[in-house]
Amino acid sequence: MKAFTIFFLICLTVSCSSTKETALNSGNLNGSWQPTMEEMDGQELPQTSFEGHRLAIADSVFLFVAEGVDEGIIKYENGKMDIYVQDGVNRGKHFPAIYKLENGLLTICYNLSGDKYPEAFETKSNPNYLLSVFRKE
């Protein structure tokens, strides 16, 4: 219940926040996002595996709801993203990623091993990479 309360508060904050840009982020990614596709090791995952997942971004704060809840700091600029989990099942982890926002879809390719940024939006032959495509709610 606490996780859903936090998720609701972040979504409310995002929907009521101004459009003023910060030095760190453009604000384009602010909002609540629902995955429409996920892929690992070159294989698209069944929709049932990510049904109910949500990503909420409010400037430099994120909340990700899946089987558990992760929250922390997100930094993104020039197609690169750094996700620092401060609380949740992945507490203490850093996930480097690349992202693009095109036609209302946010595509993120994460390196779950945390050692370097992915070079492309593909997971084939990279079993530690996760590709997610999100649509804003």
N, CA, C and O atoms as a GROMACS GRO file, in nm:
protein
  548
    1MET      N    1   0.082  -0.119   0.000
    1MET     CA    2   0.000   0.000   0.000
    1MET      C    3   0.086   0.126   0.000
    1MET      O    4   0.054   0.225  -0.067
    2LYS      N    5   0.198   0.122   0.077
    2LYS     CA    6   0.290   0.236   0.082
    2LYS      C    7   0.344   0.268  -0.056
    2LYS      O    8   0.354   0.385  -0.094
    3ALA      N    9   0.377   0.163  -0.132
    3ALA     CA   10   0.432   0.184  -0.266
    3ALA      C   11   0.332   0.256  -0.357
    3ALA      O   12   0.369   0.346  -0.433
    4PHE      N   13   0.206   0.216  -0.350
    4PHE     CA   14   0.106   0.279  -0.434
    4PHE      C   15   0.080   0.423  -0.390
    4PHE      O   16   0.050   0.509  -0.474
    5THR      N   17   0.090   0.449  -0.260
    5THR     CA   18   0.075   0.586  -0.211
    5THR      C   19   0.188   0.673  -0.263
    5THR      O   20   0.164   0.785  -0.310
    6ILE      N   21   0.310   0.623  -0.256
    6ILE     CA   22   0.426   0.697  -0.308
    6ILE      C   23   0.410   0.720  -0.458
    6ILE      O   24   0.434   0.830  -0.507
    7PHE      N   25   0.370   0.616  -0.531
    7PHE     CA   26   0.350   0.626  -0.676
    7PHE      C   27   0.247   0.733  -0.707
    7PHE      O   28   0.267   0.815  -0.796
    8PHE      N   29   0.136   0.733  -0.633
    8PHE     CA   30   0.031   0.831  -0.654
    8PHE      C   31   0.083   0.972  -0.629
    8PHE      O   32   0.055   1.063  -0.706
    9LEU      N   33   0.160   0.990  -0.519
    9LEU     CA   34   0.212   1.123  -0.487
    9LEU      C   35   0.309   1.173  -0.593
    9LEU      O   36   0.308   1.291  -0.628
   10ILE      N   37   0.393   1.084  -0.644
   10ILE     CA   38   0.485   1.126  -0.751
   10ILE      C   39   0.407   1.164  -0.876
   10ILE      O   40   0.436   1.265  -0.939
   11CYS      N   41   0.308   1.083  -0.911
   11CYS     CA   42   0.227   1.116  -1.030
   11CYS      C   43   0.155   1.249  -1.012
   11CYS      O   44   0.146   1.329  -1.105
   12LEU      N   45   0.103   1.273  -0.890
   12LEU     CA   46   0.036   1.399  -0.862
   12LEU      C   47   0.134   1.515  -0.871
   12LEU      O   48   0.102   1.619  -0.929
   13THR      N   49   0.253   1.498  -0.817
   13THR     CA   50   0.356   1.601  -0.823
   13THR      C   51   0.392   1.631  -0.967
   13THR      O   52   0.405   1.747  -1.006
   14VAL      N   53   0.410   1.526  -1.046
   14VAL     CA   54   0.446   1.544  -1.187
   14VAL      C   55   0.337   1.618  -1.261
   14VAL      O   56   0.366   1.708  -1.340
   15SER      N   57   0.213   1.581  -1.237
   15SER     CA   58   0.103   1.643  -1.312
   15SER      C   59   0.082   1.789  -1.270
   15SER      O   60   0.028   1.867  -1.348
   16CYS      N   61   0.125   1.826  -1.148
   16CYS     CA   62   0.107   1.963  -1.101
   16CYS      C   63   0.233   2.047  -1.114
   16CYS      O   64   0.230   2.167  -1.086
   17SER      N   65   0.342   1.986  -1.156
   17SER     CA   66   0.469   2.061  -1.162
   17SER      C   67   0.470   2.155  -1.280
   17SER      O   68   0.394   2.139  -1.376
   18SER      N   69   0.557   2.254  -1.270
   18SER     CA   70   0.570   2.350  -1.379
   18SER      C   71   0.652   2.290  -1.491
   18SER      O   72   0.711   2.183  -1.476
   19THR      N   73   0.656   2.357  -1.603
   19THR     CA   74   0.735   2.310  -1.716
   19THR      C   75   0.871   2.377  -1.720
   19THR      O   76   0.943   2.365  -1.819
   20LYS      N   77   0.908   2.446  -1.614
   20LYS     CA   78   1.038   2.510  -1.607
   20LYS      C   79   1.149   2.407  -1.619
   20LYS      O   80   1.147   2.304  -1.551
   21GLU      N   81   1.246   2.433  -1.707
   21GLU     CA   82   1.356   2.339  -1.727
   21GLU      C   83   1.457   2.354  -1.614
   21GLU      O   84   1.480   2.463  -1.562
   22THR      N   85   1.518   2.242  -1.578
   22THR     CA   86   1.626   2.245  -1.481
   22THR      C   87   1.757   2.232  -1.556
   22THR      O   88   1.759   2.196  -1.674
   23ALA      N   89   1.867   2.260  -1.488
   23ALA     CA   90   1.998   2.248  -1.551
   23ALA      C   91   2.030   2.103  -1.581
   23ALA      O   92   2.103   2.074  -1.676
   24LEU      N   93   1.976   2.011  -1.501
   24LEU     CA   94   2.007   1.870  -1.517
   24LEU      C   95   1.924   1.804  -1.627
   24LEU      O   96   1.977   1.726  -1.706
   25ASN      N   97   1.796   1.834  -1.632
   25ASN     CA   98   1.705   1.763  -1.722
   25ASN      C   99   1.618   1.861  -1.799
   25ASN      O  100   1.595   1.974  -1.756
   26SER      N  101   1.572   1.816  -1.913
   26SER     CA  102   1.485   1.900  -1.993
   26SER      C  103   1.341   1.894  -1.946
   26SER      O  104   1.262   1.981  -1.982
   27GLY      N  105   1.304   1.795  -1.868
   27GLY     CA  106   1.166   1.779  -1.823
   27GLY      C  107   1.080   1.700  -1.919
   27GLY      O  108   0.966   1.666  -1.887
   28ASN      N  109   1.133   1.670  -2.038
   28ASN     CA  110   1.054   1.596  -2.137
   28ASN      C  111   1.013   1.457  -2.089
   28ASN      O  112   0.912   1.404  -2.136
   29LEU      N  113   1.088   1.400  -1.999
   29LEU     CA  114   1.058   1.264  -1.955
   29LEU      C  115   0.968   1.260  -1.832
   29LEU      O  116   0.929   1.152  -1.787
   30ASN      N  117   0.935   1.377  -1.776
   30ASN     CA  118   0.849   1.381  -1.658
   30ASN      C  119   0.713   1.320  -1.688
   30ASN      O  120   0.653   1.346  -1.793
   31GLY      N  121   0.665   1.239  -1.595
   31GLY     CA  122   0.533   1.180  -1.608
   31GLY      C  123   0.533   1.034  -1.569
   31GLY      O  124   0.632   0.981  -1.518
   32SER      N  125   0.422   0.971  -1.594
   32SER     CA  126   0.405   0.830  -1.564
   32SER      C  127   0.406   0.752  -1.695
   32SER      O  128   0.333   0.785  -1.789
   33TRP      N  129   0.488   0.648  -1.702
   33TRP     CA  130   0.512   0.572  -1.823
   33TRP      C  131   0.475   0.426  -1.803
   33TRP      O  132   0.503   0.367  -1.698
   34GLN      N  133   0.413   0.367  -1.904
   34GLN     CA  134   0.375   0.226  -1.901
   34GLN      C  135   0.449   0.153  -2.013
   34GLN      O  136   0.449   0.198  -2.127
   35PRO      N  137   0.513   0.039  -1.981
   35PRO     CA  138   0.585  -0.034  -2.086
   35PRO      C  139   0.489  -0.096  -2.187
   35PRO      O  140   0.384  -0.150  -2.151
   36THR      N  141   0.528  -0.089  -2.314
   36THR     CA  142   0.449  -0.152  -2.421
   36THR      C  143   0.523  -0.270  -2.482
   36THR      O  144   0.464  -0.354  -2.550
   37MET      N  145   0.657  -0.275  -2.458
   37MET     CA  146   0.739  -0.384  -2.511
   37MET      C  147   0.866  -0.392  -2.428
   37MET      O  148   0.921  -0.291  -2.384
   38GLU      N  149   0.911  -0.516  -2.406
   38GLU     CA  150   1.040  -0.538  -2.341
   38GLU      C  151   1.111  -0.653  -2.411
   38GLU      O  152   1.048  -0.745  -2.462
   39GLU      N  153   1.245  -0.644  -2.411
   39GLU     CA  154   1.327  -0.744  -2.480
   39GLU      C  155   1.453  -0.770  -2.398
   39GLU      O  156   1.513  -0.678  -2.342
   40MET      N  157   1.493  -0.897  -2.393
   40MET     CA  158   1.620  -0.938  -2.332
   40MET      C  159   1.685  -1.043  -2.420
   40MET      O  160   1.617  -1.130  -2.474
   41ASP      N  161   1.817  -1.034  -2.434
   41ASP     CA  162   1.895  -1.131  -2.510
   41ASP      C  163   1.836  -1.154  -2.650
   41ASP      O  164   1.836  -1.266  -2.701
   42GLY      N  165   1.786  -1.046  -2.711
   42GLY     CA  166   1.732  -1.054  -2.846
   42GLY      C  167   1.592  -1.111  -2.857
   42GLY      O  168   1.539  -1.125  -2.967
   43GLN      N  169   1.531  -1.145  -2.744
   43GLN     CA  170   1.397  -1.206  -2.745
   43GLN      C  171   1.296  -1.112  -2.680
   43GLN      O  172   1.317  -1.064  -2.568
   44GLU      N  173   1.186  -1.086  -2.751
   44GLU     CA  174   1.080  -1.005  -2.694
   44GLU      C  175   1.012  -1.083  -2.582
   44GLU      O  176   0.981  -1.201  -2.597
   45LEU      N  177   0.990  -1.016  -2.470
   45LEU     CA  178   0.927  -1.079  -2.355
   45LEU      C  179   0.775  -1.076  -2.370
   45LEU      O  180   0.721  -0.983  -2.431
   46PRO      N  181   0.705  -1.176  -2.315
   46PRO     CA  182   0.558  -1.173  -2.323
   46PRO      C  183   0.503  -1.056  -2.243
   46PRO      O  184   0.557  -1.021  -2.138
   47GLN      N  185   0.396  -0.996  -2.292
   47GLN     CA  186   0.337  -0.880  -2.228
   47GLN      C  187   0.298  -0.908  -2.083
   47GLN      O  188   0.302  -0.818  -1.999
   48THR      N  189   0.262  -1.030  -2.053
   48THR     CA  190   0.224  -1.065  -1.916
   48THR      C  191   0.340  -1.048  -1.818
   48THR      O  192   0.318  -1.032  -1.698
   49SER      N  193   0.464  -1.052  -1.868
   49SER     CA  194   0.579  -1.039  -1.779
   49SER      C  195   0.602  -0.896  -1.731
   49SER      O  196   0.671  -0.875  -1.631
   50PHE      N  197   0.546  -0.797  -1.802
   50PHE     CA  198   0.563  -0.658  -1.759
   50PHE      C  199   0.430  -0.585  -1.742
   50PHE      O  200   0.428  -0.463  -1.723
   51GLU      N  201   0.322  -0.658  -1.748
   51GLU     CA  202   0.189  -0.600  -1.726
   51GLU      C  203   0.181  -0.544  -1.584
   51GLU      O  204   0.218  -0.613  -1.488
   52GLY      N  205   0.136  -0.425  -1.569
   52GLY     CA  206   0.126  -0.363  -1.438
   52GLY      C  207   0.250  -0.287  -1.395
   52GLY      O  208   0.248  -0.220  -1.291
   53HIS      N  209   0.357  -0.294  -1.472
   53HIS     CA  210   0.478  -0.217  -1.439
   53HIS      C  211   0.454  -0.070  -1.474
   53HIS      O  212   0.381  -0.039  -1.568
   54ARG      N  213   0.515   0.018  -1.397
   54ARG     CA  214   0.504   0.162  -1.421
   54ARG      C  215   0.635   0.229  -1.386
   54ARG      O  216   0.704   0.188  -1.293
   55LEU      N  217   0.669   0.332  -1.462
   55LEU     CA  218   0.785   0.417  -1.436
   55LEU      C  219   0.734   0.559  -1.421
   55LEU      O  220   0.668   0.611  -1.511
   56ALA      N  221   0.764   0.623  -1.309
   56ALA     CA  222   0.728   0.762  -1.288
   56ALA      C  223   0.856   0.842  -1.273
   56ALA      O  224   0.945   0.805  -1.197
   57ILE      N  225   0.865   0.953  -1.348
   57ILE     CA  226   0.982   1.041  -1.342
   57ILE      C  227   0.934   1.181  -1.309
   57ILE      O  228   0.841   1.233  -1.371
   58ALA      N  229   1.000   1.242  -1.210
   58ALA     CA  230   0.974   1.382  -1.174
   58ALA      C  231   1.110   1.449  -1.160
   58ALA      O  232   1.174   1.441  -1.055
   59ASP      N  233   1.152   1.515  -1.266
   59ASP     CA  234   1.284   1.580  -1.273
   59ASP      C  235   1.394   1.479  -1.247
   59ASP      O  236   1.425   1.399  -1.336
   60SER      N  237   1.456   1.478  -1.130
   60SER     CA  238   1.568   1.387  -1.105
   60SER      C  239   1.531   1.273  -1.012
   60SER      O  240   1.620   1.206  -0.957
   61VAL      N  241   1.402   1.249  -0.992
   61VAL     CA  242   1.355   1.142  -0.904
   61VAL      C  243   1.274   1.043  -0.987
   61VAL      O  244   1.196   1.082  -1.073
   62PHE      N  245   1.293   0.913  -0.959
   62PHE     CA  246   1.214   0.813  -1.029
   62PHE      C  247   1.154   0.714  -0.930
   62PHE      O  248   1.202   0.697  -0.818
   63LEU      N  249   1.048   0.651  -0.974
   63LEU     CA  250   0.985   0.542  -0.901
   63LEU      C  251   0.949   0.437  -1.005
   63LEU      O  252   0.882   0.467  -1.104
   64PHE      N  253   0.994   0.314  -0.984
   64PHE     CA  254   0.961   0.206  -1.076
   64PHE      C  255   0.886   0.099  -1.000
   64PHE      O  256   0.936   0.044  -0.901
   65VAL      N  257   0.764   0.069  -1.045
   65VAL     CA  258   0.680  -0.031  -0.982
   65VAL      C  259   0.677  -0.154  -1.071
   65VAL      O  260   0.636  -0.147  -1.187
   66ALA      N  261   0.722  -0.267  -1.017
   66ALA     CA  262   0.718  -0.396  -1.087
   66ALA      C  263   0.678  -0.499  -0.984
   66ALA      O  264   0.577  -0.481  -0.914
   67GLU      N  265   0.753  -0.607  -0.972
   67GLU     CA  266   0.726  -0.706  -0.868
   67GLU      C  267   0.750  -0.643  -0.730
   67GLU      O  268   0.689  -0.683  -0.631
   68GLY      N  269   0.840  -0.547  -0.727
   68GLY     CA  270   0.869  -0.467  -0.608
   68GLY      C  271   0.871  -0.322  -0.651
   68GLY      O  272   0.830  -0.288  -0.762
   69VAL      N  273   0.919  -0.237  -0.564
   69VAL     CA  274   0.925  -0.095  -0.595
   69VAL      C  275   1.068  -0.047  -0.576
   69VAL      O  276   1.129  -0.072  -0.472
   70ASP      N  277   1.121   0.021  -0.676
   70ASP     CA  278   1.252   0.084  -0.668
   70ASP      C  279   1.231   0.234  -0.681
   70ASP      O  280   1.149   0.280  -0.761
   71GLU      N  281   1.307   0.309  -0.602
   71GLU     CA  282   1.302   0.454  -0.616
   71GLU      C  283   1.440   0.512  -0.593
   71GLU      O  284   1.522   0.453  -0.523
   72GLY      N  285   1.465   0.627  -0.654
   72GLY     CA  286   1.596   0.687  -0.640
   72GLY      C  287   1.614   0.807  -0.730
   72GLY      O  288   1.520   0.881  -0.758
   73ILE      N  289   1.738   0.824  -0.774
   73ILE     CA  290   1.778   0.939  -0.853
   73ILE      C  291   1.801   0.895  -0.997
   73ILE      O  292   1.859   0.790  -1.023
   74ILE      N  293   1.755   0.978  -1.090
   74ILE     CA  294   1.776   0.952  -1.233
   74ILE      C  295   1.835   1.078  -1.295
   74ILE      O  296   1.784   1.188  -1.276
   75LYS      N  297   1.942   1.059  -1.369
   75LYS     CA  298   2.006   1.169  -1.441
   75LYS      C  299   2.006   1.131  -1.589
   75LYS      O  300   2.043   1.020  -1.625
   76TYR      N  301   1.964   1.223  -1.672
   76TYR     CA  302   1.962   1.193  -1.815
   76TYR      C  303   1.992   1.318  -1.895
   76TYR      O  304   1.946   1.429  -1.864
   77GLU      N  305   2.070   1.297  -2.000
   77GLU     CA  306   2.108   1.407  -2.087
   77GLU      C  307   2.178   1.350  -2.209
   77GLU      O  308   2.257   1.256  -2.199
   78ASN      N  309   2.150   1.408  -2.325
   78ASN     CA  310   2.218   1.371  -2.449
   78ASN      C  311   2.213   1.222  -2.479
   78ASN      O  312   2.311   1.164  -2.525
   79GLY      N  313   2.100   1.160  -2.453
   79GLY     CA  314   2.081   1.020  -2.488
   79GLY      C  315   2.137   0.920  -2.388
   79GLY      O  316   2.124   0.799  -2.408
   80LYS      N  317   2.200   0.968  -2.281
   80LYS     CA  318   2.252   0.877  -2.178
   80LYS      C  319   2.175   0.897  -2.049
   80LYS      O  320   2.128   1.007  -2.019
   81MET      N  321   2.163   0.790  -1.973
   81MET     CA  322   2.084   0.791  -1.851
   81MET      C  323   2.161   0.716  -1.743
   81MET      O  324   2.221   0.612  -1.769
   82ASP      N  325   2.157   0.769  -1.621
   82ASP     CA  326   2.212   0.702  -1.505
   82ASP      C  327   2.103   0.687  -1.402
   82ASP      O  328   2.040   0.786  -1.362
   83ILE      N  329   2.080   0.565  -1.359
   83ILE     CA  330   1.974   0.534  -1.263
   83ILE      C  331   2.041   0.483  -1.136
   83ILE      O  332   2.110   0.381  -1.137
   84TYR      N  333   2.019   0.555  -1.026
   84TYR     CA  334   2.077   0.519  -0.897
   84TYR      C  335   1.962   0.481  -0.803
   84TYR      O  336   1.884   0.567  -0.763
   85VAL      N  337   1.954   0.353  -0.769
   85VAL     CA  338   1.845   0.304  -0.684
   85VAL      C  339   1.883   0.326  -0.538
   85VAL      O  340   1.984   0.275  -0.490
   86GLN      N  341   1.801   0.404  -0.468
   86GLN     CA  342   1.826   0.434  -0.328
   86GLN      C  343   1.743   0.350  -0.233
   86GLN      O  344   1.781   0.329  -0.118
   87ASP      N  345   1.630   0.300  -0.282
   87ASP     CA  346   1.543   0.220  -0.198
   87ASP      C  347   1.471   0.119  -0.285
   87ASP      O  348   1.429   0.150  -0.396
   88GLY      N  349   1.456  -0.002  -0.234
   88GLY     CA  350   1.385  -0.106  -0.308
   88GLY      C  351   1.470  -0.230  -0.327
   88GLY      O  352   1.577  -0.243  -0.267
   89VAL      N  353   1.422  -0.320  -0.410
   89VAL     CA  354   1.489  -0.448  -0.430
   89VAL      C  355   1.628  -0.434  -0.493
   89VAL      O  356   1.713  -0.521  -0.475
   90ASN      N  357   1.651  -0.326  -0.566
   90ASN     CA  358   1.781  -0.302  -0.629
   90ASN      C  359   1.861  -0.193  -0.558
   90ASN      O  360   1.947  -0.130  -0.619
   91ARG      N  361   1.832  -0.171  -0.432
   91ARG     CA  362   1.898  -0.067  -0.352
   91ARG      C  363   2.051  -0.074  -0.367
   91ARG      O  364   2.112  -0.181  -0.359
   92GLY      N  365   2.111   0.044  -0.390
   92GLY     CA  366   2.256   0.054  -0.402
   92GLY      C  367   2.310   0.028  -0.541
   92GLY      O  368   2.430   0.041  -0.564
   93LYS      N  369   2.224  -0.009  -0.635
   93LYS     CA  370   2.271  -0.039  -0.770
   93LYS      C  371   2.266   0.084  -0.860
   93LYS      O  372   2.185   0.175  -0.840
   94HIS      N  373   2.354   0.086  -0.959
   94HIS     CA  374   2.358   0.189  -1.062
   94HIS      C  375   2.336   0.120  -1.196
   94HIS      O  376   2.405   0.023  -1.229
   95PHE      N  377   2.240   0.169  -1.272
   95PHE     CA  378   2.212   0.114  -1.404
   95PHE      C  379   2.240   0.220  -1.509
   95PHE      O  380   2.162   0.314  -1.522
   96PRO      N  381   2.349   0.208  -1.585
   96PRO     CA  382   2.370   0.297  -1.698
   96PRO      C  383   2.279   0.255  -1.813
   96PRO      O  384   2.254   0.136  -1.834
   97ALA      N  385   2.231   0.353  -1.886
   97ALA     CA  386   2.137   0.323  -1.995
   97ALA      C  387   2.150   0.429  -2.104
   97ALA      O  388   2.211   0.534  -2.085
   98ILE      N  389   2.093   0.398  -2.219
   98ILE     CA  390   2.075   0.496  -2.324
   98ILE      C  391   1.926   0.510  -2.346
   98ILE      O  392   1.850   0.417  -2.318
   99TYR      N  393   1.883   0.626  -2.395
   99TYR     CA  394   1.740   0.648  -2.415
   99TYR      C  395   1.716   0.734  -2.538
   99TYR      O  396   1.804   0.805  -2.586
  100LYS      N  397   1.593   0.726  -2.586
  100LYS     CA  398   1.547   0.817  -2.691
  100LYS      C  399   1.398   0.837  -2.673
  100LYS      O  400   1.326   0.747  -2.628
  101LEU      N  401   1.352   0.954  -2.708
  101LEU     CA  402   1.210   0.989  -2.702
  101LEU      C  403   1.167   1.027  -2.842
  101LEU      O  404   1.206   1.133  -2.892
  102GLU      N  405   1.088   0.942  -2.905
  102GLU     CA  406   1.043   0.965  -3.042
  102GLU      C  407   0.896   0.926  -3.055
  102GLU      O  408   0.854   0.820  -3.010
  103ASN      N  409   0.820   1.015  -3.118
  103ASN     CA  410   0.678   0.988  -3.146
  103ASN      C  411   0.601   0.944  -3.023
  103ASN      O  412   0.516   0.854  -3.030
  104GLY      N  413   0.630   1.007  -2.910
  104GLY     CA  414   0.558   0.977  -2.786
  104GLY      C  415   0.601   0.848  -2.717
  104GLY      O  416   0.541   0.809  -2.617
  105LEU      N  417   0.704   0.783  -2.768
  105LEU     CA  418   0.754   0.659  -2.708
  105LEU      C  419   0.892   0.683  -2.648
  105LEU      O  420   0.980   0.741  -2.712
  106LEU      N  421   0.910   0.638  -2.525
  106LEU     CA  422   1.038   0.646  -2.456
  106LEU      C  423   1.102   0.508  -2.463
  106LEU      O  424   1.048   0.412  -2.409
  107THR      N  425   1.216   0.499  -2.530
  107THR     CA  426   1.289   0.373  -2.542
  107THR      C  427   1.413   0.382  -2.456
  107THR      O  428   1.492   0.475  -2.468
  108ILE      N  429   1.429   0.283  -2.367
  108ILE     CA  430   1.544   0.279  -2.278
  108ILE      C  431   1.611   0.143  -2.291
  108ILE      O  432   1.544   0.040  -2.284
  109CYS      N  433   1.742   0.143  -2.310
  109CYS     CA  434   1.820   0.020  -2.310
  109CYS      C  435   1.912   0.026  -2.188
  109CYS      O  436   2.004   0.108  -2.182
  110TYR      N  437   1.886  -0.062  -2.092
  110TYR     CA  438   1.959  -0.065  -1.964
  110TYR      C  439   2.070  -0.170  -1.970
  110TYR      O  440   2.054  -0.275  -2.032
  111ASN      N  441   2.181  -0.141  -1.905
  111ASN     CA  442   2.283  -0.242  -1.881
  111ASN      C  443   2.268  -0.282  -1.735
  111ASN      O  444   2.309  -0.209  -1.645
  112LEU      N  445   2.210  -0.399  -1.712
  112LEU     CA  446   2.180  -0.443  -1.576
  112LEU      C  447   2.305  -0.481  -1.497
  112LEU      O  448   2.300  -0.490  -1.374
  113SER      N  449   2.418  -0.503  -1.565
  113SER     CA  450   2.542  -0.534  -1.494
  113SER      C  451   2.606  -0.407  -1.439
  113SER      O  452   2.691  -0.414  -1.350
  114GLY      N  453   2.568  -0.291  -1.492
  114GLY     CA  454   2.612  -0.164  -1.438
  114GLY      C  455   2.752  -0.120  -1.474
  114GLY      O  456   2.802  -0.024  -1.415
  115ASP      N  457   2.818  -0.187  -1.570
  115ASP     CA  458   2.958  -0.155  -1.596
  115ASP      C  459   2.983  -0.055  -1.709
  115ASP      O  460   3.090   0.006  -1.713
  116LYS      N  461   2.887  -0.036  -1.800
  116LYS     CA  462   2.906   0.060  -1.910
  116LYS      C  463   2.772   0.088  -1.976
  116LYS      O  464   2.675   0.014  -1.957
  117TYR      N  465   2.768   0.195  -2.054
  117TYR     CA  466   2.647   0.229  -2.129
  117TYR      C  467   2.633   0.135  -2.248
  117TYR      O  468   2.733   0.102  -2.312
  118PRO      N  469   2.512   0.093  -2.279
  118PRO     CA  470   2.493   0.020  -2.405
  118PRO      C  471   2.531   0.111  -2.522
  118PRO      O  472   2.520   0.233  -2.513
  119GLU      N  473   2.574   0.051  -2.630
  119GLU     CA  474   2.612   0.130  -2.748
  119GLU      C  475   2.500   0.142  -2.849
  119GLU      O  476   2.502   0.230  -2.934
  120ALA      N  477   2.401   0.053  -2.840
  120ALA     CA  478   2.288   0.055  -2.933
  120ALA      C  479   2.163   0.004  -2.862
  120ALA      O  480   2.171  -0.051  -2.752
  121PHE      N  481   2.050   0.024  -2.924
  121PHE     CA  482   1.922  -0.020  -2.869
  121PHE      C  483   1.895  -0.164  -2.911
  121PHE      O  484   1.797  -0.193  -2.980
  122GLU      N  485   1.982  -0.254  -2.868
  122GLU     CA  486   1.965  -0.395  -2.900
  122GLU      C  487   2.019  -0.480  -2.785
  122GLU      O  488   2.110  -0.439  -2.713
  123THR      N  489   1.961  -0.597  -2.770
  123THR     CA  490   1.999  -0.684  -2.659
  123THR      C  491   2.059  -0.816  -2.706
  123THR      O  492   2.110  -0.894  -2.625
  124LYS      N  493   2.053  -0.841  -2.835
  124LYS     CA  494   2.106  -0.967  -2.887
  124LYS      C  495   2.254  -0.979  -2.852
  124LYS      O  496   2.331  -0.886  -2.871
  125SER      N  497   2.292  -1.093  -2.800
  125SER     CA  498   2.427  -1.125  -2.754
  125SER      C  499   2.472  -1.039  -2.636
  125SER      O  500   2.591  -1.031  -2.605
  126ASN      N  501   2.377  -0.974  -2.571
  126ASN     CA  502   2.403  -0.896  -2.450
  126ASN      C  503   2.301  -0.937  -2.343
  126ASN      O  504   2.204  -0.866  -2.320
  127PRO      N  505   2.323  -1.052  -2.277
  127PRO     CA  506   2.222  -1.103  -2.184
  127PRO      C  507   2.197  -1.014  -2.063
  127PRO      O  508   2.098  -1.033  -1.993
  128ASN      N  509   2.284  -0.916  -2.036
  128ASN     CA  510   2.263  -0.824  -1.924
  128ASN      C  511   2.192  -0.696  -1.965
  128ASN      O  512   2.175  -0.605  -1.884
  129TYR      N  513   2.150  -0.688  -2.091
  129TYR     CA  514   2.080  -0.570  -2.139
  129TYR      C  515   1.929  -0.594  -2.139
  129TYR      O  516   1.882  -0.703  -2.170
  130LEU      N  517   1.856  -0.490  -2.104
  130LEU     CA  518   1.710  -0.492  -2.109
  130LEU      C  519   1.666  -0.372  -2.191
  130LEU      O  520   1.704  -0.259  -2.161
  131LEU      N  521   1.585  -0.396  -2.292
  131LEU     CA  522   1.530  -0.290  -2.376
  131LEU      C  523   1.383  -0.276  -2.341
  131LEU      O  524   1.308  -0.374  -2.345
  132SER      N  525   1.340  -0.155  -2.307
  132SER     CA  526   1.200  -0.128  -2.274
  132SER      C  527   1.151  -0.012  -2.356
  132SER      O  528   1.222   0.087  -2.375
  133VAL      N  529   1.030  -0.023  -2.406
  133VAL     CA  530   0.963   0.085  -2.477
  133VAL      C  531   0.841   0.123  -2.394
  133VAL      O  532   0.758   0.038  -2.361
  134PHE      N  533   0.830   0.254  -2.361
  134PHE     CA  534   0.724   0.304  -2.276
  134PHE      C  535   0.636   0.403  -2.351
  134PHE      O  536   0.682   0.474  -2.441
  135ARG      N  537   0.510   0.407  -2.312
  135ARG     CA  538   0.415   0.509  -2.362
  135ARG      C  539   0.368   0.587  -2.238
  135ARG      O  540   0.340   0.529  -2.133
  136LYS      N  541   0.361   0.720  -2.253
  136LYS     CA  542   0.317   0.804  -2.143
  136LYS      C  543   0.169   0.779  -2.114
  136LYS      O  544   0.088   0.768  -2.205
  137GLU      N  545   0.136   0.771  -1.986
  137GLU     CA  546  -0.004   0.750  -1.947
  137GLU      C  547  -0.080   0.880  -1.950
  137GLU      O  548  -0.199   0.882  -1.920
   0.00000   0.00000   0.00000
